């Protein structure tokens, strides 16, 4: 376990109260992988259905190489079984959907070609030649998509007795799953999880839009990790594909490590140091330490899935962002749209004075609750499947000091800035 840094309240060092800001070294990862607790999140197990057979096998070998340090919170399996069939169906249909989408793009490309050819009076025979080349390329791509999809998923079934993912996962997790909380402790954890959601305390508050007590699921996972780590008195490596800010410390839009609050809580509950890695980074870090080989392409495939889930613009698309703007405008919140666009133009931040000017607010009016319409409609878009659960927050209040005080301004997530500006350019054209 990493050394204790809590001794001597009057004799503190650079990292004594700021351990979350220390960049992990190879020695740190070696220690936690060989003597700590390695806990995968539910999304890590569910993503096994989204990987190629090779990548899936390499990730399972990595988890197996951890041996008795591998430990799965009971709530992780609750989430796995709750979402397995929908994940499996999504994965099986992704190839067909991609082929269908590609056909739509082919039609659009052909229309674009025809429009351009008419404008420049391109000879008909040259237009036909280019159209044939275009259709040939799209046909080849569609055929490849269908072929890969059929090859990868033909053996994946809802039947757990024939599902190859279950066949590999069952022995890997044998004897390594934690027990459920007692009914009394479970109810207490649910209450604490919902309290944290309301107070925006990590983890889990980014799942506020989930129905019922679903928003407390992340806290249930965390509480079970805290208990096991406290029992073992060891460091923890949490492997998760969740990239939201209620788990990660964000700097300039990048994940730099676990939230300081989580690091401190783990220490307080008797555990050691907290580390967090995405599945891709877990493979890259664990392979040389645990001495297992990675086949070429596995890391890239896992990275591909992570990119799809996170998205180039934090899970948002042009259509989804435009729908957010349209819904805000329909509900007479045009001022929120204006602030978002202004913040994007100003490298992601709109100061409070500019917000007052844009919204024509009288001096002294409170800005508390300014982001609520944006957050509410974002939750609606998640529920409608327009954006993934992992989609980043569009507009966030910023504070110079006390979060309970007056907002100093509002920021647009760095990943969204180019997309917002792109929409603004379209409006002007």
C-alpha positions as CSV (number, residue, x, y, z in Angstrom):
1,X,0.0,0.0,0.0
2,X,1.2,3.5,-0.7
3,X,2.8,5.3,2.3
4,X,0.5,7.1,4.7
5,X,0.7,10.8,4.4
6,X,-1.6,11.8,7.2
7,X,0.9,12.1,10.1
8,X,1.8,15.5,11.7
9,X,-0.9,18.1,11.1
10,X,1.8,20.8,11.6
11,X,4.4,19.1,9.4
12,X,2.8,18.9,5.9
13,X,4.4,18.4,2.6
14,X,3.5,19.2,-1.0
15,X,1.3,16.2,-1.5
16,X,0.1,15.4,2.0
17,X,-3.3,17.0,1.5
18,X,-3.2,16.9,-2.3
19,X,-2.4,13.3,-3.1
20,X,-5.0,13.3,-6.0
21,X,-2.7,15.6,-7.9
22,X,0.3,13.3,-7.9
23,X,0.9,11.7,-11.3
24,X,1.1,7.9,-10.9
25,X,4.4,6.2,-11.7
26,X,5.2,2.8,-13.0
27,X,6.1,1.8,-9.5
28,X,2.7,3.0,-8.3
29,X,0.9,0.9,-10.9
30,X,3.1,-2.1,-10.2
31,X,2.2,-1.9,-6.5
32,X,-1.6,-1.6,-7.0
33,X,-1.6,-4.4,-9.7
34,X,0.4,-6.8,-7.6
35,X,-0.8,-5.9,-4.0
36,X,-3.9,-3.8,-4.3
37,X,-7.5,-4.1,-5.3
38,X,-8.5,-3.9,-9.0
39,X,-12.2,-3.3,-9.5
40,X,-13.8,-3.1,-13.0
41,X,-16.9,-1.0,-13.5
42,X,-20.0,-2.5,-15.1
43,X,-19.3,-0.6,-18.4
44,X,-16.0,-2.5,-18.7
45,X,-17.8,-5.9,-18.6
46,X,-20.6,-4.7,-20.9
47,X,-18.2,-3.4,-23.5
48,X,-16.9,-6.9,-24.0
49,X,-19.9,-7.2,-26.3
50,X,-18.7,-4.2,-28.3
51,X,-15.1,-5.3,-28.8
52,X,-13.8,-7.6,-31.5
53,X,-13.2,-11.2,-30.4
54,X,-9.4,-10.5,-30.2
55,X,-9.7,-7.3,-28.1
56,X,-12.2,-9.0,-25.8
57,X,-9.9,-11.9,-25.3
58,X,-6.9,-9.7,-24.5
59,X,-8.9,-7.7,-21.9
60,X,-10.1,-10.8,-20.2
61,X,-6.5,-12.1,-20.1
62,X,-5.5,-8.9,-18.5
63,X,-8.2,-9.2,-15.8
64,X,-7.2,-12.9,-15.3
65,X,-3.5,-11.8,-14.9
66,X,-4.5,-9.7,-11.9
67,X,-5.5,-12.9,-10.1
68,X,-6.7,-12.5,-6.6
69,X,-6.4,-8.7,-6.7
70,X,-9.4,-8.7,-9.1
71,X,-12.5,-7.9,-7.2
72,X,-16.0,-7.0,-8.6
73,X,-18.5,-5.0,-6.5
74,X,-21.8,-6.7,-6.3
75,X,-23.5,-3.6,-7.7
76,X,-21.4,-3.9,-10.9
77,X,-23.0,-7.3,-11.6
78,X,-26.4,-5.9,-10.8
79,X,-25.8,-3.3,-13.6
80,X,-24.2,-5.9,-15.9
81,X,-27.2,-8.2,-15.8
82,X,-29.7,-5.3,-15.9
83,X,-28.1,-4.0,-19.1
84,X,-26.7,-7.1,-20.8
85,X,-29.5,-7.9,-23.2
86,X,-29.9,-4.3,-24.4
87,X,-26.2,-3.9,-24.9
88,X,-26.0,-7.2,-26.8
89,X,-28.9,-6.1,-29.0
90,X,-27.2,-2.7,-29.7
91,X,-23.9,-4.4,-30.5
92,X,-25.6,-6.9,-32.9
93,X,-27.6,-4.2,-34.7
94,X,-24.7,-1.8,-35.0
95,X,-23.4,-3.3,-38.2
96,X,-26.8,-3.3,-39.9
97,X,-27.4,0.3,-38.7
98,X,-24.0,1.3,-40.0
99,X,-24.7,-0.2,-43.4
100,X,-28.0,1.5,-43.5
101,X,-26.5,4.9,-42.6
102,X,-23.8,4.3,-45.2
103,X,-26.5,3.8,-47.8
104,X,-28.0,7.2,-46.8
105,X,-24.6,8.9,-47.1
106,X,-24.2,7.3,-50.6
107,X,-27.5,8.8,-51.7
108,X,-26.5,12.2,-50.3
109,X,-23.1,12.0,-52.0
110,X,-24.6,11.1,-55.3
111,X,-27.0,14.1,-55.0
112,X,-24.1,16.4,-54.2
113,X,-22.2,15.1,-57.2
114,X,-25.2,15.6,-59.5
115,X,-25.8,19.2,-58.2
116,X,-22.2,20.1,-58.7
117,X,-22.0,18.5,-62.2
118,X,-25.1,20.5,-63.3
119,X,-23.6,23.8,-62.0
120,X,-20.3,23.3,-63.9
121,X,-22.0,21.7,-67.0
122,X,-20.0,18.6,-66.6
123,X,-20.4,16.2,-69.6
124,X,-22.9,13.5,-69.0
125,X,-20.4,10.7,-69.6
126,X,-18.0,12.2,-67.1
127,X,-20.8,12.5,-64.5
128,X,-21.7,8.8,-65.1
129,X,-18.1,7.8,-64.6
130,X,-17.7,9.7,-61.3
131,X,-21.1,8.3,-60.1
132,X,-20.0,4.8,-60.9
133,X,-16.7,5.3,-58.9
134,X,-18.6,6.8,-56.0
135,X,-21.2,3.9,-55.9
136,X,-18.4,1.3,-56.1
137,X,-16.6,2.7,-53.1
138,X,-19.8,2.9,-51.0
139,X,-20.8,-0.6,-52.1
140,X,-17.4,-2.0,-51.0
141,X,-17.6,-0.3,-47.6
142,X,-21.2,-1.5,-47.0
143,X,-20.2,-5.1,-47.9
144,X,-17.2,-4.9,-45.5
145,X,-19.4,-3.6,-42.7
146,X,-21.9,-6.4,-43.1
147,X,-19.2,-9.0,-43.4
148,X,-17.4,-7.9,-40.2
149,X,-20.7,-7.7,-38.3
150,X,-21.8,-11.1,-39.3
151,X,-18.5,-12.6,-38.5
152,X,-18.1,-11.1,-35.1
153,X,-21.7,-11.5,-33.8
154,X,-23.0,-14.7,-35.3
155,X,-22.1,-16.6,-32.1
156,X,-23.3,-14.0,-29.6
157,X,-26.7,-14.9,-28.3
158,X,-29.1,-14.0,-25.5
159,X,-28.8,-17.6,-24.3
160,X,-26.2,-17.5,-21.5
161,X,-25.3,-21.2,-22.0
162,X,-24.0,-20.5,-25.5
163,X,-22.9,-16.9,-25.2
164,X,-19.0,-16.9,-25.6
165,X,-18.7,-13.7,-23.5
166,X,-20.4,-15.4,-20.6
167,X,-18.3,-18.5,-21.2
168,X,-15.1,-16.5,-20.7
169,X,-16.4,-14.1,-18.0
170,X,-17.8,-16.8,-15.7
171,X,-14.4,-18.5,-14.8
172,X,-12.6,-15.1,-14.8
173,X,-14.9,-13.8,-12.0
174,X,-15.3,-17.0,-10.1
175,X,-14.9,-16.2,-6.4
176,X,-14.0,-12.6,-7.1
177,X,-17.4,-10.9,-6.7
178,X,-18.3,-9.1,-3.5
179,X,-21.5,-9.8,-1.5
180,X,-24.5,-7.6,-1.7
181,X,-25.1,-5.0,1.1
182,X,-27.5,-6.0,3.8
183,X,-31.0,-4.6,3.2
184,X,-30.4,-2.0,6.0
185,X,-27.0,-0.9,4.6
186,X,-28.4,-0.9,1.1
187,X,-31.2,1.5,2.0
188,X,-28.7,3.7,3.8
189,X,-26.4,3.7,0.8
190,X,-29.3,4.6,-1.5
191,X,-30.2,7.5,0.8
192,X,-26.6,8.7,0.8
193,X,-26.3,8.3,-2.9
194,X,-29.4,10.4,-3.6
195,X,-28.2,13.0,-1.1
196,X,-24.9,13.3,-3.0
197,X,-26.8,13.7,-6.3
198,X,-28.8,16.6,-4.9
199,X,-25.7,18.2,-3.3
200,X,-23.5,17.5,-6.4
201,X,-21.1,15.5,-4.4
202,X,-19.1,12.7,-6.2
203,X,-19.7,10.1,-7.4
204,X,-23.0,9.8,-9.3
205,X,-24.4,13.3,-9.5
206,X,-24.0,13.3,-13.3
207,X,-26.6,10.5,-13.4
208,X,-29.3,12.8,-11.8
209,X,-31.7,12.3,-14.7
210,X,-31.9,8.5,-14.2
211,X,-35.3,7.3,-13.0
212,X,-36.0,6.4,-9.4
213,X,-32.9,5.6,-7.4
214,X,-30.9,4.7,-10.5
215,X,-28.9,7.9,-9.9
216,X,-27.5,6.2,-6.7
217,X,-26.0,3.3,-8.6
218,X,-22.6,4.8,-8.9
219,X,-22.5,5.5,-5.2
220,X,-23.5,1.9,-4.4
221,X,-20.4,0.7,-6.5
222,X,-18.2,3.2,-4.7
223,X,-19.5,2.3,-1.2
224,X,-18.8,-1.4,-1.8
225,X,-15.2,-0.5,-3.0
226,X,-14.7,1.6,0.1
227,X,-15.7,-1.3,2.3
228,X,-13.5,-3.9,0.6
229,X,-10.5,-1.6,0.4
230,X,-10.9,-0.7,4.1
231,X,-11.0,-4.4,4.9
232,X,-7.9,-5.1,2.9
233,X,-6.2,-1.8,3.8
234,X,-4.9,-1.4,0.3
235,X,-4.6,0.8,-2.7
236,X,-7.4,0.7,-5.3
237,X,-7.4,0.7,-9.1
238,X,-10.8,1.4,-10.5
239,X,-11.1,0.5,-14.2
240,X,-14.0,2.4,-15.9
241,X,-15.2,3.6,-19.2
242,X,-17.1,6.4,-17.5
243,X,-15.5,9.7,-18.2
244,X,-17.9,12.0,-16.4
245,X,-16.7,14.7,-14.0
246,X,-18.3,13.1,-11.0
247,X,-15.5,10.5,-11.1
248,X,-12.6,12.3,-12.8
249,X,-10.7,15.5,-12.0
250,X,-10.9,17.5,-15.2
251,X,-8.3,19.9,-16.4
252,X,-8.8,21.7,-19.7
253,X,-11.3,19.0,-20.8
254,X,-8.9,16.2,-20.0
255,X,-9.1,13.5,-17.3
256,X,-6.2,13.9,-15.0
257,X,-7.1,11.4,-12.3
258,X,-9.7,10.6,-9.7
259,X,-11.7,13.4,-8.0
260,X,-9.8,14.6,-4.9
261,X,-12.9,14.1,-2.8
262,X,-12.8,10.4,-3.7
263,X,-9.1,10.0,-3.0
264,X,-9.7,11.6,0.5
265,X,-12.7,9.4,1.2
266,X,-10.8,6.2,0.4
267,X,-8.1,7.3,2.9
268,X,-10.6,8.1,5.5
269,X,-12.3,4.7,5.2
270,X,-9.0,2.9,5.7
271,X,-7.9,2.3,2.2
272,X,-4.8,3.5,0.4
273,X,-4.3,5.5,-2.7
274,X,-6.9,5.7,-5.5
275,X,-6.0,5.1,-9.1
276,X,-8.3,5.2,-12.1
277,X,-7.8,4.0,-15.7
278,X,-9.9,3.6,-18.8
279,X,-9.9,0.0,-20.3
280,X,-7.5,1.1,-23.0
281,X,-5.0,2.6,-20.5
282,X,-5.5,-0.4,-18.2
283,X,-4.3,-2.7,-21.0
284,X,-1.4,-0.5,-21.9
285,X,-0.3,-0.2,-18.2
286,X,-0.9,-3.8,-17.1
287,X,0.6,-5.7,-20.0
288,X,4.3,-4.9,-19.3
289,X,3.8,-5.1,-15.5
290,X,1.9,-8.4,-15.4
291,X,4.0,-9.7,-18.4
292,X,1.3,-10.8,-20.9
293,X,1.4,-10.1,-24.6
294,X,-1.1,-7.9,-26.4
295,X,-2.1,-8.8,-29.9
296,X,-1.8,-6.1,-32.5
297,X,-4.9,-4.1,-32.9
298,X,-6.5,-4.8,-29.5
299,X,-5.7,-1.5,-27.9
300,X,-6.9,0.3,-31.0
301,X,-10.2,-1.5,-31.0
302,X,-10.8,-0.7,-27.4
303,X,-9.9,2.9,-28.1
304,X,-12.4,2.9,-31.0
305,X,-15.2,1.9,-28.6
306,X,-14.2,4.6,-26.1
307,X,-14.2,7.2,-28.9
308,X,-17.7,6.2,-30.0
309,X,-19.0,6.4,-26.4
310,X,-17.3,9.7,-25.6
311,X,-17.7,11.1,-29.1
312,X,-15.4,13.7,-30.7
313,X,-17.5,16.4,-29.1
314,X,-18.1,14.9,-25.7
315,X,-20.9,12.7,-26.9
316,X,-22.8,15.5,-28.7
317,X,-23.6,15.8,-32.4
318,X,-24.6,18.8,-34.5
319,X,-28.2,17.6,-34.6
320,X,-28.3,17.0,-30.8
321,X,-26.9,20.4,-30.0
322,X,-29.2,22.1,-32.4
323,X,-32.2,20.3,-30.8
324,X,-31.0,21.6,-27.4
325,X,-30.9,25.1,-28.8
326,X,-34.3,24.7,-30.5
327,X,-35.9,23.4,-27.3
328,X,-34.4,26.2,-25.2
329,X,-35.6,28.8,-27.7
330,X,-39.1,27.2,-27.8
331,X,-39.3,27.6,-24.0
332,X,-38.2,31.2,-24.2
333,X,-34.6,30.6,-23.0
334,X,-33.0,32.2,-26.0
335,X,-30.7,34.0,-23.6
336,X,-29.1,30.6,-22.6
337,X,-28.4,29.8,-26.2
338,X,-26.8,33.3,-26.6
339,X,-24.6,32.8,-23.6
340,X,-23.5,29.3,-24.7
341,X,-22.5,30.7,-28.2
342,X,-20.8,33.7,-26.6
343,X,-18.8,31.5,-24.2
344,X,-17.7,29.3,-27.1
345,X,-16.5,32.4,-29.0
346,X,-14.5,33.5,-25.9
347,X,-12.6,30.2,-25.6
348,X,-15.2,28.6,-23.5
349,X,-16.0,31.1,-20.8
350,X,-18.5,33.9,-20.4
351,X,-17.9,36.2,-17.4
352,X,-20.8,37.2,-15.2
353,X,-20.9,40.8,-16.5
354,X,-21.2,39.6,-20.1
355,X,-24.0,37.3,-19.1
356,X,-25.9,40.2,-17.5
357,X,-25.4,42.2,-20.7
358,X,-26.5,39.4,-23.0
359,X,-29.6,38.6,-21.0
360,X,-30.4,42.3,-20.2
361,X,-30.6,41.4,-16.6
362,X,-30.8,44.2,-14.0
363,X,-27.7,44.6,-11.8
364,X,-27.9,42.5,-8.7
365,X,-30.2,39.8,-10.1
366,X,-29.1,36.4,-9.0
367,X,-27.8,33.9,-11.5
368,X,-28.6,30.9,-9.4
369,X,-30.4,28.3,-11.4
370,X,-29.3,29.8,-14.7
371,X,-28.1,26.4,-16.1
372,X,-31.2,24.5,-14.9
373,X,-33.1,24.6,-18.3
374,X,-29.9,23.5,-20.1
375,X,-29.4,20.6,-17.7
376,X,-33.1,19.6,-17.8
377,X,-33.3,19.4,-21.5
378,X,-29.9,17.7,-21.7
379,X,-31.4,15.0,-19.4
380,X,-34.4,14.7,-21.7
381,X,-32.1,14.2,-24.8
382,X,-30.3,11.4,-22.8
383,X,-33.6,9.7,-22.0
384,X,-34.6,9.9,-25.7
385,X,-31.3,8.4,-26.8
386,X,-30.2,11.5,-28.7
387,X,-27.0,11.6,-26.7
388,X,-25.2,9.0,-24.6
389,X,-25.2,8.9,-20.8
390,X,-21.5,9.9,-20.9
391,X,-22.3,13.2,-22.9
392,X,-20.6,16.1,-21.3
393,X,-22.3,19.0,-19.5
394,X,-22.9,21.8,-21.9
395,X,-23.0,24.8,-19.6
396,X,-21.5,25.0,-16.1
397,X,-21.4,27.7,-13.5
398,X,-17.9,28.9,-12.5
399,X,-17.0,30.3,-9.1
400,X,-13.9,32.3,-8.0
401,X,-14.1,31.0,-4.5
402,X,-17.1,29.5,-2.6
403,X,-19.3,27.3,-4.8
404,X,-22.2,28.5,-2.7
405,X,-21.6,32.1,-3.5
406,X,-22.2,34.1,-6.6
407,X,-21.2,32.7,-10.0
408,X,-18.2,34.5,-11.6
409,X,-19.4,33.3,-15.0
410,X,-20.4,30.2,-17.0
411,X,-18.3,27.8,-19.1
412,X,-18.9,25.6,-22.1
413,X,-17.1,22.2,-22.0
414,X,-13.9,22.4,-24.1
415,X,-14.9,19.5,-26.2
416,X,-18.0,21.3,-27.2
417,X,-16.5,24.7,-28.1
418,X,-15.7,23.8,-31.8
419,X,-19.1,22.3,-32.3
420,X,-20.9,25.3,-30.9
421,X,-18.8,27.6,-33.0
422,X,-19.5,25.4,-36.1
423,X,-23.3,25.9,-35.5
424,X,-22.7,29.6,-35.1
425,X,-20.9,29.8,-38.4
426,X,-23.8,27.9,-40.1
427,X,-26.3,30.4,-38.7
428,X,-24.3,33.3,-40.2
429,X,-24.0,31.8,-43.6
